[in-house]
């Protein structure tokens, strides 16, 4: 692994082509393969840009979704390989990409000292030898893909007859990745989908090879240890090995926020650290037993990688997570939204991010999936949503239908952000004769939903000027609240130097330690839950709140002990922690029905 950080999946469009921008520098990134229409349009764009032949894959073709995905991934793989081959034959000179490659790698990389020695070498033959050695170190970053497991609608043929389960959205996407030329990982997020997980076992690309390696690997994005164990055991029983656990903060992240029941990131990482060997042994016992029954005897457990992401913003935090918890890499997501060399953000949204304030970032109920969603008040999609409500036309046209799931009004599922659903729901609400306060609250809950299919794809269409006539141009974006501390547009070199401690892009000691930021988000989360449920209190909700608060109190106690382990942080950050923890405790004590 060249770098100790990766760029996680960012919405639909924001990291759709990140590997084409950063993989040649050894940086790993993740492409969302939810939206095959976006993927097909971006494939056409890059074929034209790189003067490659483009054959459209239409919806009339059998298994078009899988074919579109594999074709785009093959294109990305091919272009990145061409970039690497070109870099390897470049001269080492100022401004060259090969020189930049070795400037960007961390000081801990074994090639770094060779690079410095090459620069200072005066003997021509020795210098040439060192250059050849350096060329052998050049390696592309991983081109990984992401599937949200629960985004898995059943599809129908032209006569309205349901297709086989293998043509559902998630399974077709997985097949597209499996059939591609990539040797990388699929990151499965948003919980367990038994149908998808069972299908994994039917695809040979995910099976361990005779030499112990994998053509395609499985990464589970999880928010706690228990979830990781349950999902990994389910897969191990089917002969599928999890090669990486990607632990993400429940609330201090971008995108959908899968809040835990009060479990905080620090204690979660500690549990992973303490149970690594136990986890690997337990999974391998199940995995080995499965393959023994198939006549295959694997003697040693394959390796497992541990990575963490969500709210990381300083080099000190980056190094602390790697060293204290003994993790392999750290994900830096939302800060890279401000790096045009790495991600795809339209100019208007980029400007809005650089001029944002803390209140612009909030956890909302905007997602049609019914999962809390990190929203941005200054987005053009949010302005459009409010305008539609003002005009008496709440909701969005529903064309792509990736998030249809609600069956309240018919056997054909609707998206809760659609105009069709919200119109029916509001009429149902009007028939209830509620008091004005209750009506307004229920109305806001209905109309808060926003179209993510169009909104999260739009930035790429705008950035590359490929928006079609009458196509929606409003952009949804789901950054982490941590983004507020990054106030400018940055170059790739600036961001990497920030991550590795060579530069400081924040220069603000008022920013709390990432664990404290997450703690405050959880306190606000349970406070909001109590407020929202104040009129419908029952024993179950009371017990839930008490359990949640007790878990947070345990986390606060853990952070009190952890304070002495915080090496490499400024005195101001460390000295603020005791009072910040006491403040959170006081606020928790006041939260009750």
RAZI-V540821 format. One record per backbone hydrogen bond with DSSP energy under -0.5 kcal/mol. CO is the residue of the C=O (numbers start at 0). NH is the residue of the N-H. If there is no record, write none. Layout:
# RAZI-V540821
co=CO nh=NH
co=CO nh=NH
This chain:
# RAZI-V540821
co=3 nh=329
co=4 nh=27
co=5 nh=7
co=5 nh=331
co=6 nh=29
co=9 nh=14
co=12 nh=15
co=13 nh=343
co=14 nh=17
co=16 nh=19
co=16 nh=20
co=17 nh=20
co=17 nh=21
co=18 nh=22
co=21 nh=24
co=21 nh=26
co=22 nh=25
co=22 nh=140
co=25 nh=2
co=27 nh=6
co=28 nh=143
co=30 nh=145
co=33 nh=35
co=34 nh=38
co=35 nh=39
co=36 nh=40
co=37 nh=41
co=38 nh=42
co=39 nh=43
co=40 nh=44
co=41 nh=45
co=42 nh=46
co=43 nh=47
co=44 nh=48
co=45 nh=49
co=46 nh=51
co=47 nh=50
co=53 nh=55
co=55 nh=57
co=57 nh=60
co=60 nh=63
co=62 nh=66
co=63 nh=67
co=64 nh=68
co=65 nh=69
co=66 nh=70
co=67 nh=71
co=68 nh=72
co=69 nh=73
co=70 nh=74
co=71 nh=75
co=72 nh=76
co=73 nh=77
co=74 nh=78
co=75 nh=79
co=76 nh=80
co=77 nh=81
co=78 nh=82
co=79 nh=83
co=80 nh=84
co=81 nh=85
co=82 nh=86
co=83 nh=87
co=84 nh=88
co=85 nh=88
co=86 nh=89
co=90 nh=92
co=92 nh=95
co=95 nh=99
co=96 nh=100
co=97 nh=101
co=98 nh=102
co=99 nh=103
co=100 nh=104
co=105 nh=108
co=108 nh=111
co=108 nh=112
co=109 nh=113
co=110 nh=114
co=111 nh=115
co=112 nh=116
co=113 nh=117
co=114 nh=118
co=115 nh=119
co=116 nh=120
co=122 nh=126
co=123 nh=127
co=124 nh=128
co=125 nh=129
co=126 nh=130
co=127 nh=131
co=128 nh=132
co=129 nh=133
co=130 nh=134
co=131 nh=135
co=132 nh=136
co=133 nh=136
co=133 nh=137
co=134 nh=137
co=141 nh=28
co=141 nh=143
co=143 nh=30
co=144 nh=186
co=145 nh=32
co=146 nh=148
co=146 nh=188
co=147 nh=150
co=149 nh=151
co=152 nh=168
co=154 nh=162
co=156 nh=159
co=160 nh=156
co=163 nh=166
co=164 nh=167
co=167 nh=171
co=168 nh=172
co=169 nh=173
co=170 nh=174
co=171 nh=175
co=172 nh=176
co=173 nh=177
co=174 nh=178
co=176 nh=179
co=181 nh=183
co=183 nh=216
co=184 nh=144
co=184 nh=186
co=185 nh=187
co=185 nh=218
co=186 nh=146
co=186 nh=188
co=187 nh=220
co=188 nh=148
co=192 nh=196
co=193 nh=197
co=194 nh=198
co=195 nh=199
co=196 nh=200
co=197 nh=200
co=198 nh=201
co=199 nh=202
co=201 nh=203
co=202 nh=205
co=203 nh=206
co=204 nh=215
co=206 nh=214
co=208 nh=211
co=212 nh=208
co=216 nh=185
co=217 nh=242
co=217 nh=243
co=218 nh=187
co=218 nh=220
co=219 nh=221
co=219 nh=245
co=221 nh=247
co=223 nh=227
co=224 nh=228
co=225 nh=229
co=226 nh=230
co=227 nh=231
co=228 nh=232
co=229 nh=233
co=230 nh=234
co=231 nh=235
co=232 nh=236
co=234 nh=237
co=234 nh=239
co=235 nh=238
co=240 nh=217
co=240 nh=242
co=242 nh=304
co=243 nh=219
co=243 nh=245
co=244 nh=246
co=244 nh=306
co=245 nh=221
co=246 nh=308
co=250 nh=252
co=254 nh=373
co=255 nh=257
co=256 nh=258
co=259 nh=261
co=263 nh=267
co=264 nh=268
co=265 nh=269
co=266 nh=270
co=267 nh=271
co=268 nh=272
co=269 nh=273
co=270 nh=274
co=271 nh=275
co=272 nh=275
co=274 nh=278
co=275 nh=279
co=276 nh=280
co=277 nh=281
co=278 nh=282
co=279 nh=283
co=280 nh=284
co=281 nh=285
co=282 nh=286
co=283 nh=287
co=284 nh=288
co=285 nh=289
co=286 nh=290
co=287 nh=291
co=288 nh=292
co=289 nh=293
co=290 nh=295
co=291 nh=294
co=295 nh=297
co=296 nh=298
co=304 nh=244
co=305 nh=327
co=305 nh=328
co=306 nh=246
co=307 nh=330
co=308 nh=248
co=313 nh=317
co=314 nh=318
co=315 nh=319
co=316 nh=320
co=317 nh=321
co=318 nh=322
co=319 nh=323
co=319 nh=324
co=320 nh=324
co=320 nh=326
co=321 nh=326
co=328 nh=307
co=329 nh=5
co=330 nh=309
co=330 nh=332
co=332 nh=335
co=333 nh=336
co=334 nh=337
co=335 nh=338
co=337 nh=339
co=337 nh=489
co=338 nh=341
co=338 nh=342
co=342 nh=344
co=345 nh=349
co=346 nh=350
co=347 nh=351
co=348 nh=352
co=349 nh=353
co=350 nh=354
co=352 nh=355
co=356 nh=359
co=357 nh=360
co=359 nh=361
co=359 nh=376
co=361 nh=363
co=361 nh=374
co=363 nh=372
co=365 nh=449
co=366 nh=369
co=371 nh=256
co=372 nh=363
co=372 nh=374
co=374 nh=361
co=375 nh=378
co=378 nh=382
co=379 nh=383
co=380 nh=384
co=381 nh=385
co=382 nh=386
co=383 nh=387
co=384 nh=388
co=385 nh=389
co=386 nh=390
co=387 nh=392
co=388 nh=391
co=395 nh=418
co=396 nh=398
co=400 nh=403
co=405 nh=413
co=410 nh=412
co=413 nh=404
co=413 nh=405
co=414 nh=417
co=416 nh=395
co=417 nh=421
co=418 nh=422
co=419 nh=423
co=420 nh=424
co=421 nh=425
co=422 nh=426
co=423 nh=427
co=424 nh=428
co=425 nh=429
co=426 nh=430
co=428 nh=431
co=429 nh=432
co=434 nh=438
co=435 nh=439
co=436 nh=440
co=437 nh=441
co=438 nh=442
co=439 nh=443
co=440 nh=444
co=441 nh=445
co=442 nh=446
co=443 nh=447
co=445 nh=448
co=449 nh=451
co=450 nh=454
co=451 nh=455
co=453 nh=456
co=453 nh=457
co=454 nh=475
co=455 nh=12
co=456 nh=459
co=456 nh=460
co=457 nh=461
co=458 nh=462
co=459 nh=463
co=460 nh=465
co=460 nh=466
co=461 nh=464
co=467 nh=470
co=474 nh=380
co=477 nh=254
co=479 nh=482
co=480 nh=483
co=481 nh=484
co=482 nh=485
co=484 nh=486
co=490 nh=494
co=491 nh=495
co=492 nh=496
co=493 nh=497
co=494 nh=498
co=495 nh=499
co=496 nh=501
co=496 nh=502
co=497 nh=500
co=507 nh=510
co=512 nh=515
co=512 nh=516
co=513 nh=517
co=514 nh=518
co=515 nh=519
co=516 nh=520
co=517 nh=521
co=518 nh=522
co=519 nh=523
co=520 nh=524
co=521 nh=525
co=522 nh=526
co=523 nh=527
co=524 nh=528
co=525 nh=529
co=526 nh=530
co=527 nh=531
co=528 nh=532
co=530 nh=533
co=532 nh=535
co=537 nh=541
co=538 nh=542
co=539 nh=543
co=540 nh=544
co=541 nh=545
co=542 nh=546
co=543 nh=547
co=544 nh=548
co=545 nh=549
co=546 nh=550
co=547 nh=551
co=548 nh=552
co=549 nh=553
co=550 nh=554
co=551 nh=555
co=552 nh=556
co=553 nh=557
co=554 nh=558
co=555 nh=559
co=556 nh=560
co=557 nh=561
co=558 nh=562
co=560 nh=563
co=561 nh=564
co=562 nh=565
co=564 nh=566
co=565 nh=568
co=569 nh=573
co=570 nh=574
co=571 nh=575
co=572 nh=576
co=573 nh=576
co=575 nh=579
co=576 nh=580
co=577 nh=581
co=578 nh=582
co=579 nh=583
co=580 nh=584
co=581 nh=585
co=582 nh=586
co=583 nh=587
co=584 nh=588
co=585 nh=589
co=586 nh=589
co=586 nh=590
co=587 nh=590
co=589 nh=591
